[in-house]
């Protein structure tokens, strides 16, 4: 247990991220409005993780990490827009409102995702200095959002509807979700110029946090409230998706989520007291209702 007020922490950091994001949407070009529609409204977990890591690693100038934090959110939003498309998950609701293709039509939704994806990389290169670190951050992110990460995980996700294989489930969760969560933690450490072993340890701890995140996402699909989760509950069951509850049941999934939380916290503990915030963040992910 920590004395950190995690709700307050998340709210404060979300405000910082939200106002940084807003500054990137001052263009008059209407595509930016379509892009912003989908960006608006998320929890900002990935950018917050990158900031938490940056600060825990001793980083002090938040402007060093903020553009990258916003870029992570843009890539995440891009993946959500594409995930919701009729050809993939076909979901009408996202972040408590009509999903992008429902609001603007498929073509504009696809293009707004593409725009966010490219815009993220522009942000990653923003500002002067720390060229090596930016290069390392771009390499780390680009490695896990493509065919060795998110896109691979999503491909397995759409293919694997029949087998009830724990091994395949792990592969989907790891690639679709956990690596992106882990790399969000990693880039904070990179930008704080941390030593390689700290960066590696944080990435490994982040993978456990990411697996936990997808377990709680699967649980919320079964028991979550539409108003809180902002998307359609029960979709995984209807579409016959391979999820943790479909293999382990709800109680088994909760038990495994608890184990991932313990594992994540044990790994964050080895980094010392400066990383206490990650214990609170892990507990938040374990107990989240949205
Ligand atoms: C190339 C990046 C890229 C994507 C294309 C469609 C696709 C391939 C990937 C989809 C991956 C996906 C949607 C994974 C699920 C991850 C997940 C648990 C999303 C929900 O994240 P939250 O709860 O949502 O952080 P908010 O709205 O709060 O940001």
Boltz pocket constraint, residues with backbone or C-beta under 6 A from the ligand:
constraints:
  - pocket:
      binder: B
      contacts: [[A, 41], [A, 42], [A, 43], [A, 44], [A, 45], [A, 75], [A, 76], [A, 78], [A, 79], [A, 80], [A, 82], [A, 83], [A, 84], [A, 88], [A, 95], [A, 145], [A, 146], [A, 150], [A, 151], [A, 154], [A, 176], [A, 177], [A, 213], [A, 214], [A, 217], [A, 290]]
      max_distance: 6.0
